[in-house]
Amino acid sequence: MHTVIIGNGISGISTARFLRKESDNRITIISAESPFHIARTALMYVYMGDLRPSDLKPYEDDFWSTNGMELVQDTVTDIDLDSHVVSLLSGSRVHYDQLVLATGSRPNRFGWPGEYAHGVQGLYSMQDLAAMESATEGISQAVVVGGGLIGIEMAEMLSVRGIDVHLLVREEAYMDYLFSADESELIHEEIRRHGAVLHLGTELDRIETDHSGRSEAVVTKGGTRLGASFVGLAVGVHPNVDLARQIGIDADKGILVTTRFETSAPDVYAVGDCAQFLEPLEHGRTIEQLWYSGRRQGRTLGRLLAGGNTPYTAPLFFNSAKFFDLEYQTYGDVPPGPTKQVECRQWAAGQRLVRVAVERSSGRLLGVNGMGVRLRQEAVAAMIRRGDRASMSEEQVKHLLFEPEFFNANTKQIAEALSI
């Protein structure tokens, strides 16, 4: 049995690893990006000088051959679904018994004039990192468009190099579709503390170029012109479905799959950022584009391909990030503010904040956000899964939060603030 995986991101590699643990299938992993799997979330640290490019490899070079996995750096040009053959740019042809599409995401673009100029790009791949290194050498001013996690990462990368950065955010508050006003304000303060200029409620109109075709400035819809020898586009990503559509596999926003990752073509599966479930998962989403969910999806598919019979179920939602030095964690379902069904309570002190979401009808804990604090993942997740009531004792607070030297003096206030 030959399993061919197209894409060597976290979903594709997790599929391969768990398939290998439970089968002796021949496994081939094809990627045009790099000859090895990289820790994509660490790209920024190479640019900032904290890591070497070789440090991006989570596994030693001999890991793949030792575990019977063949890595192929090449571009897939076509797939014959009838004969089960993958054609590569090099001219090679690879026969498969099982085919996994783990083609990931692509950065969004919205048709702005100048968006394909030299010095204008997103940050997703090794090639993007190399292009950013080249485009920012010797420059003094840059603009980042977009207020998500990648936007703030690009702003930090550029700031560390001593480049003046302006950050354009369409919303009136940073990620106000996820965060409360107090949470967004903590992020605003952190961005400004590191020297970046934050433009809230601001949209890009166009990118102007010099005589050589390189980015020179951006102009906002309000008419403000900002010098920019480099423009980082961080306005989200979309599932990469180009190959699937080319070969006639059903796709909507993503490649349509069952909870067993089956596509509309026999013996072809899709997993990770590129996949869209036919029916919403437990948390209501049909597309999961987080590192944690990608790993879980790959683990599930690997076991299914090895003969397992357990379909995918979404885990309790979790994500973590850093906004410059401000750490953030979220568990479960935490809306930006209270709703008819959900009550929110919070404790805050300086650059530290904990906010909980509670079901009004039952008092059940639905989710927790933490900023500037470290939450104990298993403890928080267990409380939400059990449906515990959000009436916290001081002992529970101590159990949920790290950094006891700080919180021991504040547990009573924290418990009172978070309990409903």
C-alpha positions as CSV (number, residue, x, y, z in Angstrom):
1,M,0.0,0.0,0.0
2,H,1.5,3.3,-1.1
3,T,0.3,6.5,0.6
4,V,1.3,9.7,-1.2
5,I,0.9,13.0,0.8
6,I,1.0,16.3,-1.0
7,G,2.1,19.0,1.5
8,N,4.6,18.8,4.3
9,G,3.0,21.2,6.8
10,I,1.8,20.1,10.3
11,S,-1.3,18.3,8.9
12,G,0.5,16.3,6.2
13,I,3.4,15.4,8.5
14,S,1.1,14.4,11.4
15,T,-0.8,12.2,8.9
16,A,2.5,10.5,7.9
17,R,3.8,10.1,11.5
18,F,0.6,8.4,12.8
19,L,0.2,6.3,9.7
20,R,3.7,5.0,10.2
21,K,3.1,4.3,13.9
22,E,0.2,2.0,13.0
23,S,1.1,0.6,9.5
24,D,3.9,-0.5,7.3
25,N,2.6,1.5,4.3
26,R,5.1,3.0,1.9
27,I,4.9,6.7,2.5
28,T,5.9,9.5,0.1
29,I,5.6,13.2,1.0
30,I,5.8,15.7,-1.8
31,S,6.3,19.5,-1.3
32,A,7.4,22.3,-3.5
33,E,8.2,24.6,-0.6
34,S,11.1,22.8,1.1
35,P,12.8,19.4,1.2
36,F,11.9,19.0,4.8
37,H,9.1,19.8,7.3
38,I,9.5,23.2,9.0
39,A,8.1,24.7,12.1
40,R,6.2,27.4,10.2
41,T,5.3,29.3,13.4
42,A,9.0,29.9,13.9
43,L,9.7,31.7,10.6
44,M,9.7,35.1,12.4
45,Y,12.5,34.0,14.8
46,V,14.8,33.3,11.9
47,Y,14.3,36.8,10.5
48,M,14.8,38.3,14.0
49,G,18.1,36.4,14.4
50,D,16.9,34.2,17.3
51,L,17.1,31.0,15.2
52,R,19.1,29.7,12.3
53,P,17.2,28.3,9.2
54,S,18.4,24.8,10.2
55,D,16.6,25.3,13.6
56,L,13.3,25.3,11.8
57,K,13.5,21.5,11.3
58,P,11.7,19.8,14.3
59,Y,13.2,16.4,13.3
60,E,16.8,15.3,12.5
61,D,17.6,14.8,8.9
62,D,17.7,11.0,9.2
63,F,14.3,10.8,10.9
64,W,12.5,10.4,7.6
65,S,14.6,7.6,6.2
66,T,14.8,5.8,9.5
67,N,11.0,5.8,9.6
68,G,10.6,4.7,6.0
69,M,9.3,8.0,4.6
70,E,10.5,9.4,1.3
71,L,10.6,13.2,0.9
72,V,10.3,14.6,-2.6
73,Q,10.8,18.3,-3.3
74,D,8.9,18.9,-6.5
75,T,5.7,20.5,-7.8
76,V,2.6,18.5,-8.6
77,T,1.4,19.4,-12.1
78,D,-1.5,17.0,-12.5
79,I,-3.2,14.0,-10.9
80,D,-4.9,11.2,-12.9
81,L,-7.7,10.1,-10.6
82,D,-8.6,7.0,-12.7
83,S,-5.0,5.6,-13.0
84,H,-4.0,6.9,-9.5
85,V,-0.9,8.7,-10.8
86,V,0.6,12.0,-9.6
87,S,2.6,13.9,-12.3
88,L,5.5,16.2,-11.1
89,L,7.2,19.1,-12.8
90,S,10.5,17.2,-12.9
91,G,8.8,14.7,-15.2
92,S,8.5,12.0,-12.6
93,R,5.2,10.1,-12.1
94,V,4.2,8.6,-8.8
95,H,1.5,5.9,-8.4
96,Y,-0.6,6.0,-5.3
97,D,-3.1,3.7,-3.5
98,Q,-4.1,6.4,-1.1
99,L,-3.6,10.2,-1.8
100,V,-3.7,12.9,0.8
101,L,-4.1,16.6,-0.2
102,A,-2.5,18.7,2.6
103,T,-2.0,21.8,0.5
104,G,-2.5,24.3,3.2
105,S,-3.5,28.0,2.8
106,R,-2.6,31.0,0.7
107,P,-2.5,34.6,1.9
108,N,-5.4,36.7,0.8
109,R,-5.2,39.6,-1.7
110,F,-8.0,42.0,-2.5
111,G,-7.2,43.6,-5.8
112,W,-5.4,46.6,-4.5
113,P,-3.5,48.6,-7.1
114,G,0.2,47.7,-6.6
115,E,-0.4,44.6,-4.5
116,Y,2.0,42.6,-6.7
117,A,4.8,45.1,-6.8
118,H,8.3,44.2,-5.6
119,G,8.4,44.5,-1.8
120,V,4.7,43.6,-1.3
121,Q,4.0,40.2,0.2
122,G,2.5,38.0,2.8
123,L,4.3,35.7,5.2
124,Y,3.5,32.0,5.0
125,S,6.3,30.0,3.4
126,M,10.1,29.6,3.3
127,Q,10.0,31.5,0.0
128,D,8.1,34.3,1.7
129,L,10.8,34.5,4.4
130,A,13.6,34.7,1.8
131,A,11.7,37.3,-0.2
132,M,11.2,39.4,3.0
133,E,14.9,39.2,3.9
134,S,15.8,40.5,0.4
135,A,13.1,43.2,0.2
136,T,13.8,44.7,3.6
137,E,17.6,44.9,3.4
138,G,18.7,48.5,4.0
139,I,15.1,50.0,4.1
140,S,13.9,52.4,6.8
141,Q,10.1,52.4,6.6
142,A,7.5,49.7,6.1
143,V,3.7,49.3,6.4
144,V,1.9,46.2,7.5
145,V,-1.7,45.9,6.4
146,G,-4.0,43.7,8.6
147,G,-4.7,43.3,12.3
148,G,-4.4,39.6,12.9
149,L,-1.7,37.4,14.4
150,I,0.5,37.5,11.3
151,G,0.2,41.3,11.1
152,I,1.6,41.8,14.5
153,E,4.3,39.2,13.9
154,M,5.5,41.1,10.8
155,A,5.4,44.3,12.7
156,E,7.6,42.8,15.4
157,M,10.0,41.4,12.9
158,L,10.5,44.7,11.2
159,S,10.7,46.6,14.4
160,V,13.5,44.4,15.6
161,R,15.5,45.3,12.5
162,G,15.1,49.0,13.4
163,I,12.6,49.7,10.6
164,D,9.9,52.2,11.2
165,V,6.6,50.3,11.1
166,H,3.0,51.6,10.5
167,L,0.2,49.0,11.2
168,L,-3.1,49.5,9.3
169,V,-6.1,47.9,11.0
170,R,-9.5,48.0,9.5
171,E,-11.4,47.5,12.7
172,E,-11.8,50.3,15.4
173,A,-10.0,48.0,17.9
174,Y,-7.5,45.3,17.4
175,M,-9.3,42.0,16.5
176,D,-12.5,43.3,18.0
177,Y,-14.3,40.4,16.5
178,L,-12.6,38.2,19.1
179,F,-11.5,40.5,22.0
180,S,-13.3,42.7,24.5
181,A,-12.4,46.4,24.5
182,D,-10.1,45.9,27.5
183,E,-8.3,43.0,25.8
184,S,-7.8,45.0,22.6
185,E,-6.5,48.0,24.6
186,L,-3.8,45.8,26.1
187,I,-2.7,44.9,22.6
188,H,-2.8,48.6,21.5
189,E,-0.5,49.5,24.4
190,E,1.9,46.7,23.7
191,I,2.2,47.6,20.0
192,R,2.9,51.3,20.8
193,R,5.3,50.3,23.6
194,H,7.5,48.7,20.9
195,G,7.5,51.7,18.7
196,A,5.0,50.7,16.0
197,V,2.5,53.3,14.8
198,L,-1.0,51.9,15.0
199,H,-3.7,53.2,12.6
200,L,-7.1,51.9,13.8
201,G,-10.2,52.1,11.6
202,T,-8.0,52.5,8.6
203,E,-8.2,50.7,5.2
204,L,-5.7,50.4,2.4
205,D,-6.7,52.1,-0.9
206,R,-3.6,51.5,-3.1
207,I,0.2,50.9,-3.1
208,E,2.3,53.3,-5.1
209,T,5.5,52.2,-6.8
210,D,8.7,53.9,-8.0
211,H,10.1,53.8,-11.5
212,S,11.6,50.4,-10.9
213,G,8.2,48.8,-9.9
214,R,9.1,48.7,-6.2
215,S,6.8,49.7,-3.4
216,E,7.3,53.3,-2.4
217,A,4.2,54.3,-0.4
218,V,0.7,53.3,0.6
219,V,-2.3,55.5,0.4
220,T,-5.3,54.8,2.8
221,K,-8.9,55.3,1.9
222,G,-8.8,58.4,4.1
223,G,-6.1,59.8,1.8
224,T,-3.1,59.5,4.1
225,R,0.1,58.7,2.3
226,L,2.7,56.7,4.2
227,G,6.2,55.9,2.9
228,A,6.7,52.2,2.6
229,S,9.7,50.5,0.9
230,F,8.1,47.2,2.1
231,V,4.4,46.4,2.5
232,G,3.4,43.3,4.5
233,L,0.0,41.9,3.6
234,A,-1.6,40.2,6.6
235,V,-5.2,40.1,5.7
236,G,-6.0,36.5,6.4
237,V,-5.6,33.3,4.4
238,H,-7.8,31.0,2.4
239,P,-7.7,27.3,1.7
240,N,-5.5,26.3,-1.2
241,V,-7.9,24.4,-3.4
242,D,-6.3,25.1,-6.8
243,L,-5.0,21.6,-7.3
244,A,-8.3,20.0,-6.1
245,R,-10.3,22.1,-8.5
246,Q,-7.9,21.4,-11.4
247,I,-8.5,17.7,-11.1
248,G,-12.3,17.9,-10.5
249,I,-12.6,17.3,-6.8
250,D,-15.5,19.0,-5.1
251,A,-14.5,22.2,-3.3
252,D,-16.3,25.2,-1.8
253,K,-14.1,27.6,0.2
254,G,-12.1,24.5,1.0
255,I,-11.9,20.9,-0.3
256,L,-15.1,19.3,0.8
257,V,-14.6,16.3,3.2
258,T,-16.4,14.0,5.5
259,T,-15.3,13.5,9.1
260,R,-13.2,10.7,7.8
261,F,-11.4,13.2,5.5
262,E,-12.9,11.6,2.3
263,T,-13.2,13.8,-0.7
264,S,-15.5,13.3,-3.7
265,A,-12.8,11.2,-5.4
266,P,-12.2,7.6,-4.4
267,D,-9.0,7.0,-2.4
268,V,-8.3,10.8,-2.1
269,Y,-8.4,12.6,1.2
270,A,-7.9,16.2,2.3
271,V,-6.7,17.4,5.7
272,G,-5.7,20.6,7.5
273,D,-6.1,24.2,6.3
274,C,-7.3,23.2,2.9
275,A,-10.1,21.0,4.1
276,Q,-13.8,22.0,4.7
277,F,-16.1,19.6,6.5
278,L,-19.4,19.0,4.8
279,E,-21.2,19.6,8.1
280,P,-20.2,22.0,10.9
281,L,-18.2,20.4,13.7
282,E,-19.1,20.6,17.4
283,H,-17.8,24.2,17.7
284,G,-19.9,25.3,14.6
285,R,-17.0,25.7,12.2
286,T,-16.4,23.8,8.9
287,I,-12.8,25.0,8.4
288,E,-10.1,24.8,11.0
289,Q,-6.9,26.8,10.3
290,L,-4.9,26.5,13.4
291,W,-1.7,24.6,14.1
292,Y,-3.3,22.7,17.0
293,S,-6.3,21.5,14.9
294,G,-4.0,20.7,12.0
295,R,-2.0,18.3,14.1
296,R,-5.1,16.7,15.5
297,Q,-6.7,16.3,12.1
298,G,-3.4,14.7,10.8
299,R,-3.3,12.3,13.7
300,T,-6.9,11.2,13.1
301,L,-6.4,10.7,9.3
302,G,-3.2,8.8,9.8
303,R,-5.0,6.3,12.0
304,L,-7.9,6.1,9.6
305,L,-5.6,5.3,6.7
306,A,-3.9,2.6,8.8
307,G,-7.3,0.9,9.2
308,G,-8.8,2.7,12.1
309,N,-12.5,3.5,12.4
310,T,-12.7,6.6,14.5
311,P,-13.9,9.7,12.6
312,Y,-12.7,13.2,13.4
313,T,-14.3,15.2,16.3
314,A,-13.3,18.7,17.0
315,P,-11.4,19.3,20.3
316,L,-12.2,22.0,22.7
317,F,-11.2,25.2,20.9
318,F,-7.7,26.4,22.0
319,N,-5.3,28.9,20.6
320,S,-2.2,30.8,21.9
321,A,-0.1,33.6,20.6
322,K,2.2,36.4,21.5
323,F,1.5,40.1,20.7
324,F,5.1,41.3,21.0
325,D,5.7,40.3,24.7
326,L,2.1,40.0,25.6
327,E,1.1,36.3,25.9
328,Y,-2.5,35.2,25.0
329,Q,-4.4,32.0,25.5
330,T,-8.0,31.2,24.8
331,Y,-10.1,28.1,25.7
332,G,-13.6,27.2,24.6
333,D,-16.0,29.8,23.4
334,V,-15.4,33.4,24.6
335,P,-17.4,36.1,22.7
336,P,-16.1,39.6,22.5
337,G,-18.7,40.7,25.0
338,P,-21.9,39.6,26.8
339,T,-24.8,38.3,24.8
340,K,-28.4,37.2,25.6
341,Q,-27.0,33.7,26.3
342,V,-23.6,34.5,27.7
343,E,-22.4,36.5,30.7
344,C,-18.7,37.7,30.8
345,R,-16.7,38.6,33.9
346,Q,-13.0,39.6,34.1
347,W,-10.2,40.4,36.5
348,A,-7.5,42.8,35.3
349,A,-4.4,44.3,36.9
350,G,-1.9,46.2,34.7
351,Q,-0.9,44.1,31.7
352,R,-2.7,41.0,33.1
353,L,-6.2,40.0,32.4
354,V,-8.4,36.9,32.8
355,R,-11.9,36.9,31.3
356,V,-14.5,34.1,31.5
357,A,-17.6,33.4,29.6
358,V,-20.5,31.7,31.4
359,E,-23.9,30.4,30.1
360,R,-26.6,32.5,31.7
361,S,-29.2,29.8,32.0
362,S,-27.0,27.3,33.8
363,G,-24.0,29.1,35.2
364,R,-21.8,26.7,33.2
365,L,-18.3,27.8,32.3
366,L,-18.0,28.1,28.5
367,G,-14.6,29.6,27.9
368,V,-11.6,31.5,29.3
369,N,-9.3,34.1,27.9
370,G,-5.9,35.0,29.4
371,M,-3.6,37.9,28.6
372,G,-0.3,38.5,30.3
373,V,-1.0,35.4,32.4
374,R,-0.3,31.7,31.9
375,L,-3.2,29.3,32.4
376,R,-2.8,25.6,33.1
377,Q,-4.2,24.1,29.9
378,E,-5.4,20.8,31.2
379,A,-7.1,22.3,34.3
380,V,-9.0,24.9,32.3
381,A,-10.0,22.5,29.6
382,A,-11.2,20.0,32.2
383,M,-13.4,22.6,33.8
384,I,-15.0,23.5,30.5
385,R,-15.5,19.9,29.4
386,R,-17.1,18.9,32.7
387,G,-19.5,21.9,32.5
388,D,-18.3,23.2,35.9
389,R,-20.2,26.1,37.3
390,A,-18.2,29.4,37.1
391,S,-18.2,29.9,40.9
392,M,-14.5,29.7,41.6
393,S,-12.8,29.2,45.0
394,E,-9.4,30.6,45.8
395,E,-8.0,27.1,45.5
396,Q,-9.5,26.7,42.0
397,V,-7.9,29.9,41.0
398,K,-4.5,28.7,42.3
399,H,-4.9,25.5,40.3
400,L,-5.8,27.3,37.1
401,L,-3.0,29.9,37.0
402,F,0.8,29.6,36.9
403,E,3.1,32.2,38.5
404,P,2.0,31.5,42.1
405,E,4.4,34.1,43.5
406,F,2.2,36.7,41.9
407,F,-1.2,35.2,42.2
408,N,-1.1,33.9,45.7
409,A,-1.5,37.5,46.9
410,N,-4.4,38.1,44.5
411,T,-6.4,34.8,44.5
412,K,-9.3,36.2,46.6
413,Q,-9.8,39.2,44.3
414,I,-9.4,37.0,41.2
415,A,-12.0,34.5,42.4
416,E,-14.5,37.2,43.4
417,A,-14.1,38.9,40.0
418,L,-14.5,35.8,37.9
419,S,-17.3,34.1,39.9
420,I,-20.9,34.5,38.9
